[in-house]
């Protein structure tokens, strides 16, 4: 009998109102999610390649990048004006931003900020010339992968041992730690 009395005093519109709130609430949440996605897409449209690489560095993302037919995997250690440095287990890659495709393999937990380093790939090559450390220069558009010591970094070319490579064709440099 109590159930009959409780139904008798129950407002018939309560169930309808609750149903409408659930429906409208979920629609509102869906709309908020859609707006957040559109906002993120709009924000990313203003990013430069450097911004994309810096984000990976700051987050500590594990990445894979392709330079010509060569694949480099690791974390982004440094981002300059026109290149980024990727650290793998025992290999360091300096890659020209405009010549590399980038893919985030897994989001990082601990990244870092930019701290010192060469601003341009040309300046990085000049560092290698001053240290005499052996490197491999990658110029896939020329079909060249040249190992040696950087002897000269000129205004528009680099000389490794006895090979001269146009600076604007260098897409990456590999060195071992």
ABEGO torsion letter per residue (X at the ends): XAAAAAAAABBAAAAAAAAAAAAAAAAAAAAAAAAAAAAAAAAAAABBAAAAAAAAAAAGBBBBBBBEABBBBEBBABBBAABBBBBBAABBBBBBAAABBBBBABBBABBBBBBEEBABAAAAAAAAAAAGBBBBBBBAAAGBBBBEBBABBBAABBBBEABBBBAAABABBBBBX
